[in-house]
Amino acid sequence: MRKIFVLYDARCGVCSWLRTWISAQPAYFAIEFIPAGSARARRLFPELSHEEEPSELVVISDAGEVYFDDAAWIVCLYALVDYRAWSFRLARPALRGLARVAWETLSKNRASLSRLLALASDAELARRLEAQPAPSCAVEDGSRVRSGEVARHHGRATRAADFLQ
């Protein structure tokens, strides 16, 4: 394996937090996260079911192997330098049932956990950022100029963005 693709629910706070956490870990190979159900996921993996509201984690290896739910989570751990040993332990028969139950519990309660822990999803963060007003810049005379507007600076027209350079 040289790369895995992780199809995750970008509308889920827990899922988005886990994406951020995994991305920050040292890994043995590349991990690319793709929002499940997105146009990119459909284009790259047309043979998979692409639900509007994904109910499972899916990992696809660069060799085309597909893993679902707890097996997908174990593959994610396998990719991480500091957690590969845990992937081996959780994949063994003695702990595989525990991994399955833990994953099912997390998966079924991810929306509630997201709210309880105040974990905003990637989609929610994008909506919040898009709703923010355009930033403004202070001009030497103390007035404010919105991004993209033109101000008079020493007698010449200047865009607000020019003051940031």
C-alpha positions as CSV (number, residue, x, y, z in Angstrom):
1,M,0.0,0.0,0.0
2,R,1.3,3.4,-0.9
3,K,-1.9,5.4,-0.5
4,I,-5.4,5.1,0.9
5,F,-8.5,7.1,0.2
6,V,-10.8,7.7,3.1
7,L,-14.5,8.5,2.3
8,Y,-15.8,10.3,5.4
9,D,-18.9,12.2,6.3
10,A,-17.9,15.9,6.0
11,R,-21.2,16.9,7.7
12,C,-20.3,15.1,10.9
13,G,-18.3,16.9,13.6
14,V,-16.7,13.8,15.0
15,C,-15.8,12.6,11.5
16,S,-14.3,15.9,10.6
17,W,-12.3,16.0,13.9
18,L,-11.0,12.5,13.2
19,R,-9.9,13.6,9.7
20,T,-8.0,16.5,11.2
21,W,-6.4,14.2,13.9
22,I,-5.4,11.5,11.4
23,S,-4.0,14.1,9.0
24,A,-1.7,15.5,11.8
25,Q,-0.2,12.0,12.6
26,P,3.0,10.7,11.0
27,A,2.0,8.1,8.4
28,Y,3.7,5.3,6.6
29,F,1.9,6.2,3.4
30,A,-0.4,8.9,1.9
31,I,-3.9,9.3,3.3
32,E,-6.3,11.3,1.2
33,F,-9.7,12.3,2.7
34,I,-12.6,12.8,0.4
35,P,-16.1,13.8,1.5
36,A,-18.4,10.8,1.0
37,G,-21.0,11.4,-1.6
38,S,-19.1,14.3,-3.2
39,A,-18.6,14.7,-6.9
40,R,-15.0,13.7,-6.5
41,A,-15.9,10.5,-4.6
42,R,-18.4,9.6,-7.3
43,R,-15.9,10.2,-10.1
44,L,-13.0,8.3,-8.5
45,F,-15.1,5.4,-7.2
46,P,-18.2,5.0,-9.4
47,E,-18.7,1.4,-8.4
48,L,-19.4,2.3,-4.8
49,S,-22.7,3.3,-3.3
50,H,-22.7,7.1,-2.7
51,E,-25.5,8.0,-0.2
52,E,-26.5,11.6,0.5
53,E,-26.0,10.9,4.2
54,P,-23.2,8.3,4.5
55,S,-23.7,5.8,7.2
56,E,-20.3,4.2,7.1
57,L,-16.6,4.9,6.9
58,V,-15.0,3.6,3.7
59,V,-11.3,3.2,2.9
60,I,-10.0,2.3,-0.6
61,S,-6.4,1.3,-1.1
62,D,-4.4,2.2,-4.1
63,A,-4.7,-1.5,-5.1
64,G,-8.5,-1.2,-5.1
65,E,-9.2,-3.0,-1.9
66,V,-12.3,-1.7,-0.1
67,Y,-12.8,-1.6,3.7
68,F,-15.9,-0.6,5.6
69,D,-16.7,0.5,9.1
70,D,-14.5,-1.0,11.8
71,A,-12.2,-2.6,9.1
72,A,-11.8,0.9,7.6
73,W,-10.9,2.3,11.0
74,I,-8.3,-0.4,11.5
75,V,-6.8,0.4,8.1
76,C,-6.6,4.0,9.1
77,L,-4.7,3.1,12.3
78,Y,-2.5,0.7,10.2
79,A,-1.4,3.7,8.2
80,L,-0.3,5.7,11.2
81,V,3.3,5.3,12.6
82,D,2.3,5.6,16.2
83,Y,-0.9,3.4,16.0
84,R,0.1,0.5,13.6
85,A,0.6,-1.8,16.6
86,W,-2.9,-1.0,17.7
87,S,-4.3,-1.9,14.3
88,F,-2.7,-5.3,14.6
89,R,-4.1,-5.8,18.1
90,L,-7.6,-4.7,17.1
91,A,-7.6,-6.9,14.0
92,R,-7.0,-10.1,16.1
93,P,-10.0,-12.2,16.9
94,A,-9.7,-11.6,20.6
95,L,-10.2,-7.8,20.2
96,R,-12.0,-7.6,16.8
97,G,-15.4,-7.9,18.4
98,L,-14.5,-5.0,20.7
99,A,-13.4,-2.9,17.8
100,R,-16.6,-3.7,16.0
101,V,-18.8,-2.7,19.0
102,A,-16.8,0.4,19.7
103,W,-17.0,1.5,16.0
104,E,-20.8,0.8,15.8
105,T,-21.4,2.8,19.1
106,L,-19.4,5.7,17.8
107,S,-21.0,5.6,14.4
108,K,-24.6,5.4,15.6
109,N,-24.0,8.3,18.1
110,R,-21.7,10.5,16.0
111,A,-24.3,13.3,15.6
112,S,-25.1,13.4,19.3
113,L,-21.4,13.3,20.2
114,S,-20.6,16.1,17.7
115,R,-23.2,18.3,19.4
116,L,-22.2,17.3,22.9
117,L,-18.5,18.0,22.2
118,A,-19.3,21.1,20.1
119,L,-17.4,19.6,17.2
120,A,-18.3,21.5,14.0
121,S,-18.2,19.5,10.8
122,D,-16.1,20.6,7.8
123,A,-19.3,21.6,6.0
124,E,-20.5,23.6,9.0
125,L,-17.2,25.4,9.2
126,A,-17.4,26.2,5.5
127,R,-20.9,27.6,5.9
128,R,-19.9,29.8,8.9
129,L,-16.9,31.2,7.0
130,E,-18.9,31.9,3.9
131,A,-21.4,33.8,6.1
132,Q,-18.8,36.1,7.5
133,P,-18.7,39.7,6.0
134,A,-15.7,40.6,3.8
135,P,-12.8,41.9,5.9
136,S,-12.1,45.6,5.8
137,C,-8.8,47.4,6.0
138,A,-7.9,50.6,7.9
139,V,-6.6,53.4,5.7
140,E,-4.0,56.0,7.0
141,D,-6.8,58.6,7.5
142,G,-8.6,56.2,9.9
143,S,-11.4,55.3,7.4
144,R,-12.3,51.7,6.7
145,V,-12.3,50.1,3.2
146,R,-13.9,46.7,2.4
147,S,-12.0,44.2,0.4
148,G,-12.4,44.9,-3.3
149,E,-13.4,48.6,-2.7
150,V,-11.3,51.5,-3.9
151,A,-10.0,54.2,-1.5
152,R,-8.1,57.4,-2.0
153,H,-4.6,57.2,-0.7
154,H,-2.3,60.2,-1.2
155,G,-4.5,61.4,-4.0
156,R,-4.6,58.1,-6.0
157,A,-7.2,55.3,-6.2
158,T,-6.1,52.2,-4.3
159,R,-7.8,48.9,-3.6
160,A,-7.9,47.7,0.0
161,A,-5.9,44.6,-1.0
162,D,-3.0,46.8,-2.0
163,F,-2.6,48.0,1.6
164,L,-1.9,44.4,2.6
165,Q,1.0,43.9,0.3
